[in-house]
């Protein structure tokens, strides 16, 4: 009887071990598929060289000749596809305007007529000595606005080809926050940022 029970217990242990091994193998397969899908999506977004994307951005920036337009170019989410920032400020009619439109290059969303440049969102607010954008190493964008000892910070991510604000804080501080890399803006009439982009 004991021998029979030992065989049953041994058989159950073998079955349990096989099930665990099967679950582990399935989990490894799911992770591998997920990484493969992510890599394929990144590859599909652009089949052209970064230098060609910069040329498209250059032709777009050339359309903004007035002094109230400035631009920058930075890869927000570390996918090797740079994003184009167009900052507009000033008075138009009776309205004071201060916002930054952000564009990216995506062959899944654009079309041949606009060279696949797609609008991904706007961040409102004036960029000046009191407000600075930072590109963060984790693939996010940080906006820091400081005045008279108060600081407003917003964190943004590019998700599903749209700029999404993930965090917003306002507090009294003695020293304003800084990010990993300050984003420089230039007048649209000066294409040196695009010429030097690597």
Secondary structure, DSSP 8 states (H G I E B T S, - for coil): -HHHHHHHHHHHHHHHHHHHHHHHHHHHHHHHHHHHHHHHHHHHH--S-HHHHHHHHHHHHTT--STTEEEEEE-TTSSS--EEEEEEEEEETTEEEEEEEEEEE-TTT--GGGTTEEEEEEEES--BTTEEEEE-TTSEEEEEEEETTEEEEEEEEE-SSSEEEEEEEEEE-SS----SEE---EETT--HHHHT--
